[in-house]
Amino acid sequence: MNHSFSSLKRPVSGVAVLIACFILLSTAVSAQMGFVRVMGKARQNGAPLSNVTISISAPGAPAQTVASKDNGTYDFNLVLQKNYTITFTKYGVVTKVVEFNTTVPGDMTDIIFENEFSLDFIEDIAGVSQDNSMNKPVAKLSYNPTYEDFVHDANYSRQIKEEQTLAKRASEELKRQQDRARLDSLNKIWNDSLVNAKDREAKLTALRAEQEKARKDSLARAQQQAQLAAAAAAREKAQQDSIARAQAEALRMQEIAAFREKSRLDSLAKVEREKQRQDSLTTARAAAAAKAKAEEEARLQEKNRQDSLAAVAKAETERKRLEAEEKIRLELLVKQRQDSTTRAEAALKIRQKEIADSTQRATAALALQQAEARKQQELMEKATEKARQDSMALAAQQLKERQKFVADSTQKAAADLEARKSLEKAQLAALEKARVDSVKRAEVALAEEKTRMAAAAKVAEKARQDSVQSAIAAEKTRNAELALQREQSRKDSVARAERERSEAIALKTRNDSIAKAESELKAQQEAEAKVKAEQERKELLAQEKARQDSIYLAQQALAEQVEADRKAKAYAEIEAKKQLLSKTSEAGGEIKTAPKVSAAPVAKIVDSDYKEGVTEEKLAESNRNIQRIVVKKDGTTVVYQKVVYNYGGVFFFKDDISITQSTFDQEIKQAKASLNK
């Protein structure tokens, strides 16, 4: 969380020499009531934040309410000699509070001051606004007699910044945990869908096995029925042959009888043969009808089986098609994520180059401003004391306009930088939206697949039930017919039926063994496929986590670089202002000169003064404190220095080369770890 504060003071400008010729025409400036004009900009993630409600209140002063403009800027006035509380609020971001004490010495109540500070707002995520540190004022401003202007309490701002940074990191970690939980939920939905698909496939496999078993049983029953019919026909033929032989023997015995009985016996034999022929024809017709009926039932059962197999094959084809589509969608999603990562890295490099160019331009502009200030100082030394006294007010006004021009130029450059940040944020938001849309499409596809599979399962279940019902009806009919046949031939076919039952049991046992082996093979294949799918899922998750970690580290490094550049720029501006104030004081004698500070590191050390290992020492100077860490290993010495100035500036060096705090901490940690091995 960053807060940038800068005060625009109105010292005597070098343009006074340009108006020296108008000394006789100058008039006294009438007395006026002074106030503080506050200006600044509200930002979020580097982009302007509009419609921020600014509530201004102080005891004994009327309350004010203003709002930031579309470009994030705000502008309002504060009455002197008051203690204001300024509250910045907007829905969705964390509220900020600034305390501004406008009390000044009595002889300065007619001066119009200007003070500029900008605020960076963060999104209110994971309840970060409820943290105690977020409810404290982010800055406290008051009048400083040394600078004769309003400045903020740097120590307090630094302390609040550290507390709020910790709270922000905690909220970001909580949000990451929530995002991780959401991703785990999506993964669970995906895994559940895979498990359900495999369960449905197992059910379809079991259904096919059951249908195949029913077909085999039906064929076995048809064969058994045909065998029983053949056995009945054979028994009927044997019975007829036995009767024929008995009749022939009777006829032969009757020939010995009287001739009178022969005619009667012949007539009786003829009648008996005709009756037997009719009975044989009736039995043959019944057997033929039973055989035709059995063949028709077998044909219907085969047709039902073929229809069931066709429905199952259609459902299997649909399942394979859905799996192929889902695989294509996953590959497309992975490619989109890789493209997003590539674009983000390219945008990050462009952003770093733009920051470097902006810093170079700001440095050049500062050098030009310093040259202009020196030139104006030389011109001002040539003006007379009387011209300075008579034209003080007018010169101050001219300087105010000049500094406003400089401030506007700086603000324009900052606006350009913020516009680039806004564009980068929009690109990242578009990438995130594309990723969310891809996930949503995947979820919709999973739901559609689930619906289609449920419909296919219902169709297959209905076909199975119809097949079972048909088989039950056919079985009942066949059982009734077989009961009649068994009743007629029970005594003659007990032994044969027993043998057939044993053969049927053996056949069923063999078929069950085959089905069990097939089931075990299928289960093993499914287990292997599940392990492979789980490994692929873990690899995808690991790749996604590595990509997210890489983006996070890149963003963190960029943020640290931007913060370091901002500190360097702010320090350069403070140095320029202090030099200008120092020269002005030498000319007029009214403005005190602030002590001069330098961001340069201390002098180099003598290697022979330090032993192998890590040596830490602290140095205290009048305007800064230095923490020095000397790492000496195998005769090679590296010096790390952390320089903390009294005004709040912090700088890090490695052998007189400026580095970031993260690089400083990481290299110190690595050096200690390598020496402790």
Protein Blocks (a to p, Z undefined) as FASTA:
>chain_A
ZZddddddddddfklmmmmmmmmmpccdddddddddddddddeehiacehiacddddehi
acddddddfkopacddddehiacddddddehiacddddddfbdcfklmmbccdddddddd
dddeehlmmpmklmpcfbdcdddfklopacddfklmmmmmmmmmmmmmmmmmmmmmmmmm
mmmmmmmmmmmmmmmmmmmmmmmmmmmmmmmmmmmmmmmmmmmmmmmmmmmmmmmmmmmm
mmmmmmmmmmmmmmmmcfklmmmmmmmmmmmmmmmmmmmmmmmmmmmmmmmmmmmmmmmm
mmmmmmmmmmmmmmmmmmmmmmmmmmmmmmmmmmmmmmmmmmmmmmmmmmmmmmmmmmmm
mmmmmmmmmmmmmmmmmmmmmpcfklmmmmmmmmmmmmmmmmmmmmmmmmmmmmmmmmmm
mmmmmmmmmmmmmmmmmmmmmmmmmmmmmmmmmmmmmmmmmmmmmmmmmmmmmmmmmmmm
mmmmmmmmmmmmmmmmmmmmmmmmmmmmmmmmmmmmmmmmmmmmmmmmmmmmmmmmmmmm
mmmmmmmmmmmmmmmmmmmmmmmmmmmmmmmmmmmmmmmmmmmmmmnopaccdddddfbd
cddddfklpcedjdddddddfkbccddddddeehiacdddddddfkopacddeehiacdf
klmmmmmmmmmmmmmZZ
